[in-house]
Amino acid sequence: MKRQNRTIIKILKDNGFCVNQEDNGQWFISQYTPAGEDWGFYLEDLHDLSEYAENFDVDEEFEMWVEAKQNGVRGVPSYSDLFEDQQWKQKTLREVAELI
């Protein structure tokens, strides 16, 4: 594993993320959010995290979960908690991207 990848993995883990490399070479990054969502995403390369953070859309994520809640998905928190959770994701991604 490249030294740079080890550094990025350490930063991610220090910020509460689990990091796993899949058989296809993609990286799966995950952690639980304050509202309890088992949040995860795939990256082709760990260096793509900055771009992922930059493009993370709080409104899009919020709308996806609102639709899920309206369709009867259990465990979706209140709308205010849900929106705060999406903002937390964005803040966390940006902080980690800055560290990388």
C-alpha beads as a LAMMPS data file, in Angstrom:
LAMMPS data file: protein, C-alpha beads

100 atoms
99 bonds

1 atom types
1 bond types

-500.0 500.0 xlo xhi
-500.0 500.0 ylo yhi
-500.0 500.0 zlo zhi

Masses

1 110.0

Atoms # bond

1 1 1 0.000 0.000 0.000
2 1 1 1.272 3.434 -0.894
3 1 1 2.519 5.609 1.945
4 1 1 0.073 8.365 0.942
5 1 1 -2.830 5.915 1.218
6 1 1 -1.704 4.891 4.706
7 1 1 -1.689 8.552 5.735
8 1 1 -5.171 9.142 4.322
9 1 1 -6.496 5.987 5.982
10 1 1 -5.061 7.138 9.323
11 1 1 -6.735 10.546 8.964
12 1 1 -10.051 8.906 8.096
13 1 1 -9.838 6.463 11.005
14 1 1 -8.818 9.242 13.394
15 1 1 -12.055 10.963 12.363
16 1 1 -14.291 7.967 13.042
17 1 1 -14.413 6.357 9.602
18 1 1 -13.959 2.687 8.768
19 1 1 -11.928 2.163 5.594
20 1 1 -11.988 -1.022 3.531
21 1 1 -10.553 -1.796 0.139
22 1 1 -12.901 -3.981 -1.897
23 1 1 -11.823 -6.815 -4.202
24 1 1 -12.445 -4.555 -7.215
25 1 1 -9.949 -2.002 -5.858
26 1 1 -12.555 0.538 -4.759
27 1 1 -12.465 1.949 -1.254
28 1 1 -15.552 1.798 0.981
29 1 1 -15.588 4.564 3.583
30 1 1 -18.208 4.411 6.342
31 1 1 -19.279 5.494 9.798
32 1 1 -22.419 6.117 11.828
33 1 1 -23.806 9.639 11.833
34 1 1 -25.087 11.378 14.987
35 1 1 -28.664 10.445 13.979
36 1 1 -27.651 6.791 13.632
37 1 1 -27.405 6.419 9.859
38 1 1 -24.984 3.742 8.700
39 1 1 -23.403 6.116 6.178
40 1 1 -21.023 4.881 3.545
41 1 1 -19.681 5.699 0.118
42 1 1 -17.268 4.295 -2.442
43 1 1 -14.195 5.957 -3.905
44 1 1 -12.076 4.750 -6.799
45 1 1 -9.027 6.352 -5.191
46 1 1 -8.615 7.741 -1.673
47 1 1 -7.445 11.026 -3.182
48 1 1 -10.972 11.419 -4.602
49 1 1 -12.230 12.303 -1.129
50 1 1 -11.642 16.018 -1.681
51 1 1 -13.782 15.972 -4.814
52 1 1 -16.470 13.921 -3.049
53 1 1 -16.506 16.438 -0.175
54 1 1 -16.707 19.358 -2.575
55 1 1 -19.647 17.808 -4.452
56 1 1 -21.566 16.561 -1.415
57 1 1 -25.068 18.036 -1.684
58 1 1 -26.867 18.420 1.658
59 1 1 -30.212 19.135 -0.027
60 1 1 -29.983 16.103 -2.301
61 1 1 -29.156 13.806 0.617
62 1 1 -31.950 15.326 2.695
63 1 1 -34.497 14.905 -0.109
64 1 1 -33.489 11.266 -0.585
65 1 1 -34.185 10.527 3.094
66 1 1 -37.422 12.541 3.131
67 1 1 -38.645 10.442 0.213
68 1 1 -37.615 7.270 2.039
69 1 1 -39.502 8.422 5.148
70 1 1 -42.599 9.200 3.072
71 1 1 -42.377 5.729 1.522
72 1 1 -42.459 4.090 4.942
73 1 1 -38.780 3.363 5.549
74 1 1 -38.456 2.829 9.272
75 1 1 -35.849 4.477 11.425
76 1 1 -35.607 7.746 9.481
77 1 1 -35.310 10.526 12.082
78 1 1 -37.386 13.705 12.287
79 1 1 -36.909 16.212 9.485
80 1 1 -34.935 18.599 11.681
81 1 1 -32.622 15.816 12.915
82 1 1 -32.315 14.535 9.377
83 1 1 -31.250 17.908 8.015
84 1 1 -28.756 18.416 10.851
85 1 1 -27.336 14.978 10.076
86 1 1 -26.769 15.908 6.428
87 1 1 -25.058 19.126 7.474
88 1 1 -22.867 17.115 9.852
89 1 1 -21.852 14.854 6.944
90 1 1 -20.845 17.849 4.839
91 1 1 -18.887 19.439 7.688
92 1 1 -17.117 16.172 8.487
93 1 1 -16.188 15.564 4.846
94 1 1 -14.803 19.071 4.484
95 1 1 -12.764 18.816 7.681
96 1 1 -11.249 15.487 6.628
97 1 1 -10.574 16.758 3.105
98 1 1 -8.700 19.744 4.581
99 1 1 -6.551 17.420 6.675
100 1 1 -5.702 15.321 3.636

Bonds

1 1 1 2
2 1 2 3
3 1 3 4
4 1 4 5
5 1 5 6
6 1 6 7
7 1 7 8
8 1 8 9
9 1 9 10
10 1 10 11
11 1 11 12
12 1 12 13
13 1 13 14
14 1 14 15
15 1 15 16
16 1 16 17
17 1 17 18
18 1 18 19
19 1 19 20
20 1 20 21
21 1 21 22
22 1 22 23
23 1 23 24
24 1 24 25
25 1 25 26
26 1 26 27
27 1 27 28
28 1 28 29
29 1 29 30
30 1 30 31
31 1 31 32
32 1 32 33
33 1 33 34
34 1 34 35
35 1 35 36
36 1 36 37
37 1 37 38
38 1 38 39
39 1 39 40
40 1 40 41
41 1 41 42
42 1 42 43
43 1 43 44
44 1 44 45
45 1 45 46
46 1 46 47
47 1 47 48
48 1 48 49
49 1 49 50
50 1 50 51
51 1 51 52
52 1 52 53
53 1 53 54
54 1 54 55
55 1 55 56
56 1 56 57
57 1 57 58
58 1 58 59
59 1 59 60
60 1 60 61
61 1 61 62
62 1 62 63
63 1 63 64
64 1 64 65
65 1 65 66
66 1 66 67
67 1 67 68
68 1 68 69
69 1 69 70
70 1 70 71
71 1 71 72
72 1 72 73
73 1 73 74
74 1 74 75
75 1 75 76
76 1 76 77
77 1 77 78
78 1 78 79
79 1 79 80
80 1 80 81
81 1 81 82
82 1 82 83
83 1 83 84
84 1 84 85
85 1 85 86
86 1 86 87
87 1 87 88
88 1 88 89
89 1 89 90
90 1 90 91
91 1 91 92
92 1 92 93
93 1 93 94
94 1 94 95
95 1 95 96
96 1 96 97
97 1 97 98
98 1 98 99
99 1 99 100
